[in-house]
């Protein structure tokens, strides 16, 4: 019987990864991905969360971050390019 696979699961709050138990949470998500339950795991982060440091530490498959015509901080700071250079898919 073929098991359905989700495309991507996101940690909604970067604070969850940075708190006690965050490393364990990430390890469990990696296990679920490696077992084939999800194709990828990611992090939803804001500018104030220091998304480049999160990407370097956890090496997610994807990151969801706010970007608009009015809010270009991630572009102007170089964070978007740095995250892309790490091979992280950006949403």
Buried (B, 14 or more C-beta within 10 A) or exposed (E): EEEEEEEBBBBEBBEEBBEEEBEEEBEEBBEBBEEEBBEBBBBBBBBEBBBBBBBEBBEBBBBBBEBEEEEEBBEEEEBBEBBEEEEBBBE
